[in-house]
Amino acid sequence: MKALVLYSGGLDSMLAMKLLSDQGIEVIALHINIGFGIKEDHYETLKRRSAIAGATLEVIDVRDQYLQEILFSPKHGYGKQFNPCIDCHGFMFTVAKSLLPRYGASFIATGEVVGQRPMSQNKDALRLVKKIANDIDEDIILRPLCALVMEETKPEREGWVDRSRLLGFNGRGRHAQLALAKELGWEDFPTPAGGCLLTDVQFTARLRDFIAHDTFAKEDIDVLKNGRHFRLPAGAKLVIGRNETENDFLDSLHNPKFNLLHVSGEMNAPSSLLSKNASASDEALACRMVLSFTKAIPEQTYALSLGEKILYASPYASKEESKKYLI
């Protein structure tokens, strides 16, 4: 018996996989990459944590499809931020349903807990997923963590899964999940505070600002995940790295909408991106702002490279002067 378990990268998904793998079920941890998962969930981390739960990882990249079909036109609206949770859940079940034959799996499982998220994990919302997901057979969707407070599903009735070994978690508290992880001796799992970036206030502010000024593509998602973001007076976007990891990422990024902006010489300066269509006034302002995040002396002039251009500027006296452009 095989099961596809929707694996967000979180603890609940891991526990759901463990409950099934402990029953001898072959579990495939299906990570559907919409682009907005928690930043630290890279492939190797997902693979390692899947193995801890007794599952094999499969990653499916659906970023283009998600942007075209879900993110900007959800039929059931958004949550408090830019999170189309109900439509997103339905979309993921649609993807999983289409993959059942590829993996020879008989049913789908998730780490959802009824009542945990007020918009997307109440009983009505969980049932609504069936209709959204191209009338997917709700009877083949198993939620191991809350199965005992839900109606019995086909995997339970047919004896594919022992219902008595499933759980009846309910509500928003996470104490039961953390207690179970401790009982299993797990230490390698993300904190419950993690989640989709579309629910994050700062990230969604960046997203709203971006789409107000430019078209949005999957290559832009990683730009929004890194650095300090500024919108300059003539409309250009400036991104300034906050640490070595972000600097290295910005240096390696190939996005046709941006040029790299670097301070010449040994200044221990952050790496930065500036819109390719930036005006001369925004270019000059960006140079001053980047220099203000170094130890540059305000009375001196410094050289900066912007794509193939060399520009010269003096820094703002302090970082505080740049904050009025911060998103």
Contacts in CASP RR format, 6 or more apart in sequence:
PFRMAT RR
TARGET T0000
AUTHOR 0000-0000-0000
METHOD contacts of the structure
MODEL  1
MKALVLYSGGLDSMLAMKLLSDQGIEVIALHINIGFGIKEDHYETLKRRS
AIAGATLEVIDVRDQYLQEILFSPKHGYGKQFNPCIDCHGFMFTVAKSLL
PRYGASFIATGEVVGQRPMSQNKDALRLVKKIANDIDEDIILRPLCALVM
EETKPEREGWVDRSRLLGFNGRGRHAQLALAKELGWEDFPTPAGGCLLTD
VQFTARLRDFIAHDTFAKEDIDVLKNGRHFRLPAGAKLVIGRNETENDFL
DSLHNPKFNLLHVSGEMNAPSSLLSKNASASDEALACRMVLSFTKAIPEQ
TYALSLGEKILYASPYASKEESKKYLI
1 24 0 8 1.000
1 25 0 8 1.000
1 26 0 8 1.000
1 106 0 8 1.000
1 160 0 8 1.000
2 25 0 8 1.000
2 26 0 8 1.000
2 27 0 8 1.000
2 28 0 8 1.000
2 103 0 8 1.000
2 104 0 8 1.000
2 105 0 8 1.000
2 106 0 8 1.000
3 20 0 8 1.000
3 25 0 8 1.000
3 26 0 8 1.000
3 27 0 8 1.000
3 28 0 8 1.000
3 105 0 8 1.000
3 106 0 8 1.000
3 107 0 8 1.000
3 108 0 8 1.000
3 109 0 8 1.000
3 142 0 8 1.000
3 155 0 8 1.000
4 28 0 8 1.000
4 30 0 8 1.000
4 96 0 8 1.000
4 99 0 8 1.000
4 100 0 8 1.000
4 103 0 8 1.000
4 105 0 8 1.000
4 107 0 8 1.000
4 108 0 8 1.000
4 109 0 8 1.000
5 13 0 8 1.000
5 16 0 8 1.000
5 17 0 8 1.000
5 20 0 8 1.000
5 27 0 8 1.000
5 28 0 8 1.000
5 29 0 8 1.000
5 30 0 8 1.000
5 55 0 8 1.000
5 108 0 8 1.000
5 109 0 8 1.000
5 110 0 8 1.000
5 111 0 8 1.000
6 13 0 8 1.000
6 30 0 8 1.000
6 32 0 8 1.000
6 92 0 8 1.000
6 93 0 8 1.000
6 96 0 8 1.000
6 108 0 8 1.000
6 109 0 8 1.000
6 110 0 8 1.000
6 111 0 8 1.000
7 13 0 8 1.000
7 14 0 8 1.000
7 17 0 8 1.000
7 29 0 8 1.000
7 30 0 8 1.000
7 31 0 8 1.000
7 46 0 8 1.000
7 50 0 8 1.000
7 55 0 8 1.000
7 57 0 8 1.000
8 31 0 8 1.000
8 37 0 8 1.000
8 111 0 8 1.000
8 195 0 8 1.000
8 196 0 8 1.000
9 31 0 8 1.000
9 38 0 8 1.000
9 41 0 8 1.000
9 46 0 8 1.000
9 49 0 8 1.000
9 190 0 8 1.000
10 41 0 8 1.000
10 49 0 8 1.000
10 189 0 8 1.000
10 190 0 8 1.000
10 194 0 8 1.000
10 195 0 8 1.000
11 174 0 8 1.000
11 177 0 8 1.000
11 178 0 8 1.000
11 181 0 8 1.000
11 189 0 8 1.000
11 190 0 8 1.000
11 192 0 8 1.000
12 111 0 8 1.000
12 112 0 8 1.000
12 113 0 8 1.000
12 145 0 8 1.000
12 177 0 8 1.000
13 29 0 8 1.000
13 110 0 8 1.000
13 111 0 8 1.000
14 49 0 8 1.000
14 50 0 8 1.000
14 52 0 8 1.000
14 53 0 8 1.000
14 181 0 8 1.000
14 186 0 8 1.000
14 189 0 8 1.000
15 53 0 8 1.000
15 111 0 8 1.000
15 144 0 8 1.000
15 145 0 8 1.000
15 177 0 8 1.000
15 180 0 8 1.000
15 181 0 8 1.000
16 109 0 8 1.000
16 110 0 8 1.000
16 111 0 8 1.000
16 143 0 8 1.000
16 144 0 8 1.000
16 145 0 8 1.000
17 27 0 8 1.000
17 29 0 8 1.000
17 50 0 8 1.000
17 53 0 8 1.000
17 54 0 8 1.000
17 55 0 8 1.000
17 109 0 8 1.000
18 53 0 8 1.000
18 54 0 8 1.000
18 184 0 8 1.000
19 144 0 8 1.000
19 145 0 8 1.000
19 165 0 8 1.000
19 166 0 8 1.000
19 167 0 8 1.000
20 27 0 8 1.000
20 109 0 8 1.000
20 144 0 8 1.000
20 161 0 8 1.000
21 27 0 8 1.000
21 53 0 8 1.000
21 54 0 8 1.000
21 55 0 8 1.000
22 165 0 8 1.000
23 161 0 8 1.000
23 162 0 8 1.000
23 165 0 8 1.000
25 160 0 8 1.000
25 161 0 8 1.000
26 56 0 8 1.000
27 53 0 8 1.000
27 54 0 8 1.000
27 55 0 8 1.000
27 56 0 8 1.000
28 55 0 8 1.000
28 56 0 8 1.000
28 57 0 8 1.000
28 58 0 8 1.000
28 103 0 8 1.000
28 105 0 8 1.000
29 46 0 8 1.000
29 50 0 8 1.000
29 53 0 8 1.000
29 55 0 8 1.000
29 56 0 8 1.000
29 57 0 8 1.000
29 58 0 8 1.000
30 58 0 8 1.000
30 60 0 8 1.000
30 96 0 8 1.000
30 99 0 8 1.000
31 46 0 8 1.000
31 57 0 8 1.000
31 58 0 8 1.000
31 59 0 8 1.000
31 60 0 8 1.000
32 60 0 8 1.000
32 62 0 8 1.000
32 92 0 8 1.000
32 95 0 8 1.000
32 96 0 8 1.000
33 59 0 8 1.000
33 60 0 8 1.000
33 61 0 8 1.000
33 62 0 8 1.000
33 63 0 8 1.000
34 62 0 8 1.000
34 63 0 8 1.000
34 66 0 8 1.000
34 70 0 8 1.000
34 88 0 8 1.000
35 63 0 8 1.000
35 66 0 8 1.000
35 218 0 8 1.000
35 221 0 8 1.000
36 196 0 8 1.000
36 197 0 8 1.000
36 198 0 8 1.000
36 221 0 8 1.000
37 195 0 8 1.000
37 196 0 8 1.000
37 197 0 8 1.000
38 190 0 8 1.000
38 194 0 8 1.000
38 195 0 8 1.000
38 196 0 8 1.000
38 197 0 8 1.000
39 197 0 8 1.000
39 225 0 8 1.000
40 190 0 8 1.000
41 190 0 8 1.000
43 57 0 8 1.000
43 59 0 8 1.000
46 57 0 8 1.000
46 59 0 8 1.000
47 57 0 8 1.000
48 188 0 8 1.000
49 188 0 8 1.000
49 189 0 8 1.000
50 56 0 8 1.000
50 57 0 8 1.000
51 57 0 8 1.000
52 186 0 8 1.000
52 188 0 8 1.000
52 189 0 8 1.000
58 103 0 8 1.000
60 95 0 8 1.000
60 99 0 8 1.000
62 91 0 8 1.000
62 95 0 8 1.000
63 218 0 8 1.000
63 221 0 8 1.000
64 218 0 8 1.000
66 88 0 8 1.000
66 91 0 8 1.000
67 216 0 8 1.000
67 217 0 8 1.000
67 218 0 8 1.000
69 91 0 8 1.000
70 84 0 8 1.000
70 87 0 8 1.000
70 88 0 8 1.000
70 91 0 8 1.000
71 82 0 8 1.000
71 84 0 8 1.000
71 198 0 8 1.000
72 211 0 8 1.000
74 84 0 8 1.000
74 86 0 8 1.000
74 87 0 8 1.000
74 88 0 8 1.000
75 87 0 8 1.000
75 132 0 8 1.000
76 84 0 8 1.000
76 86 0 8 1.000
76 87 0 8 1.000
76 128 0 8 1.000
76 132 0 8 1.000
77 84 0 8 1.000
77 86 0 8 1.000
77 87 0 8 1.000
78 84 0 8 1.000
79 85 0 8 1.000
79 119 0 8 1.000
79 199 0 8 1.000
80 199 0 8 1.000
81 198 0 8 1.000
81 199 0 8 1.000
81 200 0 8 1.000
81 201 0 8 1.000
81 204 0 8 1.000
82 198 0 8 1.000
82 204 0 8 1.000
82 207 0 8 1.000
82 208 0 8 1.000
83 119 0 8 1.000
83 196 0 8 1.000
83 198 0 8 1.000
83 199 0 8 1.000
83 204 0 8 1.000
84 198 0 8 1.000
85 117 0 8 1.000
85 119 0 8 1.000
85 120 0 8 1.000
86 119 0 8 1.000
86 120 0 8 1.000
86 125 0 8 1.000
86 128 0 8 1.000
86 129 0 8 1.000
86 132 0 8 1.000
87 132 0 8 1.000
88 120 0 8 1.000
89 120 0 8 1.000
89 125 0 8 1.000
89 129 0 8 1.000
89 132 0 8 1.000
90 129 0 8 1.000
90 132 0 8 1.000
90 133 0 8 1.000
90 136 0 8 1.000
91 132 0 8 1.000
91 133 0 8 1.000
93 108 0 8 1.000
93 129 0 8 1.000
93 132 0 8 1.000
93 133 0 8 1.000
93 136 0 8 1.000
93 141 0 8 1.000
94 132 0 8 1.000
94 133 0 8 1.000
94 134 0 8 1.000
94 136 0 8 1.000
96 108 0 8 1.000
97 108 0 8 1.000
97 133 0 8 1.000
97 134 0 8 1.000
97 136 0 8 1.000
99 105 0 8 1.000
100 106 0 8 1.000
100 108 0 8 1.000
106 140 0 8 1.000
106 155 0 8 1.000
106 160 0 8 1.000
107 140 0 8 1.000
107 141 0 8 1.000
107 142 0 8 1.000
107 153 0 8 1.000
107 154 0 8 1.000
107 155 0 8 1.000
107 160 0 8 1.000
108 140 0 8 1.000
108 141 0 8 1.000
108 142 0 8 1.000
109 141 0 8 1.000
109 142 0 8 1.000
109 143 0 8 1.000
109 144 0 8 1.000
110 141 0 8 1.000
110 142 0 8 1.000
110 143 0 8 1.000
111 143 0 8 1.000
111 144 0 8 1.000
111 145 0 8 1.000
112 121 0 8 1.000
112 126 0 8 1.000
112 143 0 8 1.000
112 145 0 8 1.000
112 146 0 8 1.000
113 121 0 8 1.000
113 143 0 8 1.000
113 145 0 8 1.000
113 146 0 8 1.000
113 169 0 8 1.000
113 170 0 8 1.000
113 171 0 8 1.000
113 177 0 8 1.000
114 121 0 8 1.000
114 122 0 8 1.000
114 123 0 8 1.000
114 126 0 8 1.000
114 143 0 8 1.000
114 146 0 8 1.000
114 149 0 8 1.000
114 150 0 8 1.000
114 170 0 8 1.000
114 171 0 8 1.000
115 121 0 8 1.000
115 122 0 8 1.000
115 123 0 8 1.000
115 170 0 8 1.000
115 171 0 8 1.000
115 172 0 8 1.000
116 171 0 8 1.000
116 172 0 8 1.000
116 173 0 8 1.000
117 172 0 8 1.000
118 172 0 8 1.000
119 125 0 8 1.000
123 150 0 8 1.000
126 143 0 8 1.000
126 150 0 8 1.000
127 138 0 8 1.000
129 136 0 8 1.000
129 138 0 8 1.000
129 141 0 8 1.000
130 136 0 8 1.000
130 137 0 8 1.000
130 138 0 8 1.000
130 141 0 8 1.000
137 154 0 8 1.000
138 153 0 8 1.000
139 153 0 8 1.000
139 154 0 8 1.000
140 153 0 8 1.000
140 154 0 8 1.000
140 155 0 8 1.000
141 153 0 8 1.000
142 153 0 8 1.000
142 155 0 8 1.000
142 156 0 8 1.000
142 161 0 8 1.000
143 150 0 8 1.000
144 161 0 8 1.000
144 166 0 8 1.000
144 167 0 8 1.000
145 166 0 8 1.000
145 167 0 8 1.000
145 168 0 8 1.000
145 169 0 8 1.000
145 177 0 8 1.000
146 167 0 8 1.000
146 168 0 8 1.000
146 169 0 8 1.000
146 170 0 8 1.000
147 153 0 8 1.000
147 156 0 8 1.000
147 163 0 8 1.000
147 166 0 8 1.000
147 167 0 8 1.000
147 168 0 8 1.000
148 163 0 8 1.000
148 166 0 8 1.000
148 167 0 8 1.000
148 168 0 8 1.000
149 168 0 8 1.000
149 169 0 8 1.000
149 170 0 8 1.000
152 163 0 8 1.000
154 160 0 8 1.000
155 161 0 8 1.000
156 163 0 8 1.000
156 166 0 8 1.000
167 176 0 8 1.000
169 176 0 8 1.000
169 177 0 8 1.000
174 192 0 8 1.000
177 192 0 8 1.000
178 192 0 8 1.000
181 189 0 8 1.000
197 203 0 8 1.000
197 204 0 8 1.000
197 224 0 8 1.000
197 225 0 8 1.000
198 204 0 8 1.000
198 207 0 8 1.000
203 224 0 8 1.000
203 225 0 8 1.000
205 327 0 8 1.000
206 224 0 8 1.000
206 229 0 8 1.000
206 327 0 8 1.000
207 216 0 8 1.000
207 224 0 8 1.000
209 229 0 8 1.000
209 231 0 8 1.000
209 237 0 8 1.000
209 327 0 8 1.000
210 216 0 8 1.000
210 220 0 8 1.000
210 224 0 8 1.000
210 237 0 8 1.000
213 231 0 8 1.000
213 235 0 8 1.000
213 237 0 8 1.000
214 220 0 8 1.000
214 237 0 8 1.000
214 257 0 8 1.000
219 255 0 8 1.000
219 256 0 8 1.000
219 257 0 8 1.000
220 255 0 8 1.000
220 257 0 8 1.000
222 249 0 8 1.000
222 253 0 8 1.000
223 239 0 8 1.000
223 253 0 8 1.000
223 255 0 8 1.000
223 258 0 8 1.000
223 273 0 8 1.000
226 239 0 8 1.000
226 241 0 8 1.000
226 246 0 8 1.000
226 249 0 8 1.000
226 250 0 8 1.000
227 239 0 8 1.000
227 240 0 8 1.000
227 241 0 8 1.000
227 242 0 8 1.000
227 246 0 8 1.000
227 250 0 8 1.000
228 239 0 8 1.000
228 240 0 8 1.000
228 241 0 8 1.000
228 242 0 8 1.000
228 326 0 8 1.000
229 237 0 8 1.000
229 238 0 8 1.000
229 239 0 8 1.000
229 326 0 8 1.000
229 327 0 8 1.000
230 237 0 8 1.000
230 238 0 8 1.000
230 239 0 8 1.000
230 240 0 8 1.000
230 289 0 8 1.000
230 322 0 8 1.000
230 325 0 8 1.000
230 326 0 8 1.000
230 327 0 8 1.000
231 237 0 8 1.000
231 238 0 8 1.000
231 325 0 8 1.000
231 327 0 8 1.000
232 238 0 8 1.000
232 278 0 8 1.000
232 282 0 8 1.000
232 285 0 8 1.000
232 286 0 8 1.000
232 325 0 8 1.000
233 281 0 8 1.000
233 282 0 8 1.000
233 285 0 8 1.000
233 325 0 8 1.000
234 278 0 8 1.000
234 279 0 8 1.000
234 281 0 8 1.000
234 282 0 8 1.000
235 275 0 8 1.000
235 278 0 8 1.000
235 279 0 8 1.000
235 282 0 8 1.000
236 274 0 8 1.000
236 275 0 8 1.000
236 277 0 8 1.000
236 278 0 8 1.000
236 279 0 8 1.000
236 282 0 8 1.000
236 283 0 8 1.000
236 286 0 8 1.000
237 258 0 8 1.000
237 273 0 8 1.000
237 274 0 8 1.000
237 275 0 8 1.000
238 261 0 8 1.000
238 272 0 8 1.000
238 273 0 8 1.000
238 274 0 8 1.000
238 275 0 8 1.000
238 282 0 8 1.000
238 286 0 8 1.000
238 289 0 8 1.000
238 290 0 8 1.000
238 325 0 8 1.000
239 250 0 8 1.000
239 258 0 8 1.000
239 272 0 8 1.000
239 273 0 8 1.000
239 274 0 8 1.000
240 270 0 8 1.000
240 271 0 8 1.000
240 272 0 8 1.000
240 289 0 8 1.000
240 290 0 8 1.000
240 293 0 8 1.000
241 247 0 8 1.000
241 250 0 8 1.000
241 270 0 8 1.000
241 271 0 8 1.000
241 272 0 8 1.000
242 270 0 8 1.000
246 270 0 8 1.000
246 271 0 8 1.000
247 270 0 8 1.000
247 271 0 8 1.000
248 271 0 8 1.000
250 260 0 8 1.000
250 271 0 8 1.000
250 272 0 8 1.000
250 273 0 8 1.000
251 260 0 8 1.000
251 271 0 8 1.000
253 273 0 8 1.000
255 273 0 8 1.000
256 276 0 8 1.000
257 275 0 8 1.000
257 276 0 8 1.000
258 273 0 8 1.000
258 274 0 8 1.000
258 275 0 8 1.000
258 276 0 8 1.000
259 273 0 8 1.000
259 274 0 8 1.000
259 275 0 8 1.000
259 276 0 8 1.000
259 306 0 8 1.000
259 307 0 8 1.000
260 271 0 8 1.000
260 272 0 8 1.000
260 273 0 8 1.000
260 305 0 8 1.000
260 306 0 8 1.000
260 307 0 8 1.000
261 271 0 8 1.000
261 272 0 8 1.000
261 273 0 8 1.000
261 274 0 8 1.000
261 286 0 8 1.000
261 287 0 8 1.000
261 290 0 8 1.000
261 304 0 8 1.000
261 305 0 8 1.000
261 306 0 8 1.000
261 307 0 8 1.000
262 269 0 8 1.000
262 271 0 8 1.000
262 272 0 8 1.000
262 304 0 8 1.000
262 305 0 8 1.000
263 269 0 8 1.000
263 290 0 8 1.000
263 291 0 8 1.000
263 294 0 8 1.000
263 296 0 8 1.000
263 302 0 8 1.000
263 303 0 8 1.000
263 304 0 8 1.000
264 302 0 8 1.000
264 303 0 8 1.000
264 304 0 8 1.000
264 305 0 8 1.000
264 310 0 8 1.000
265 303 0 8 1.000
267 294 0 8 1.000
267 295 0 8 1.000
267 296 0 8 1.000
267 302 0 8 1.000
268 294 0 8 1.000
268 295 0 8 1.000
269 290 0 8 1.000
269 291 0 8 1.000
269 293 0 8 1.000
269 294 0 8 1.000
270 290 0 8 1.000
270 293 0 8 1.000
270 294 0 8 1.000
272 286 0 8 1.000
272 290 0 8 1.000
274 282 0 8 1.000
274 283 0 8 1.000
274 286 0 8 1.000
274 306 0 8 1.000
275 282 0 8 1.000
278 286 0 8 1.000
283 306 0 8 1.000
283 311 0 8 1.000
284 311 0 8 1.000
284 313 0 8 1.000
286 306 0 8 1.000
287 304 0 8 1.000
287 306 0 8 1.000
287 311 0 8 1.000
287 312 0 8 1.000
287 313 0 8 1.000
288 313 0 8 1.000
288 314 0 8 1.000
288 315 0 8 1.000
288 316 0 8 1.000
289 316 0 8 1.000
289 322 0 8 1.000
289 325 0 8 1.000
290 304 0 8 1.000
291 302 0 8 1.000
291 304 0 8 1.000
291 313 0 8 1.000
291 314 0 8 1.000
291 315 0 8 1.000
291 316 0 8 1.000
292 315 0 8 1.000
292 316 0 8 1.000
292 317 0 8 1.000
292 318 0 8 1.000
292 319 0 8 1.000
292 321 0 8 1.000
292 322 0 8 1.000
293 319 0 8 1.000
293 322 0 8 1.000
294 315 0 8 1.000
296 302 0 8 1.000
296 314 0 8 1.000
296 315 0 8 1.000
297 315 0 8 1.000
298 314 0 8 1.000
298 315 0 8 1.000
298 316 0 8 1.000
298 317 0 8 1.000
299 314 0 8 1.000
300 314 0 8 1.000
301 312 0 8 1.000
301 313 0 8 1.000
301 314 0 8 1.000
302 312 0 8 1.000
302 313 0 8 1.000
302 314 0 8 1.000
302 315 0 8 1.000
303 310 0 8 1.000
303 311 0 8 1.000
303 312 0 8 1.000
304 310 0 8 1.000
304 311 0 8 1.000
304 312 0 8 1.000
304 313 0 8 1.000
305 311 0 8 1.000
316 322 0 8 1.000
END
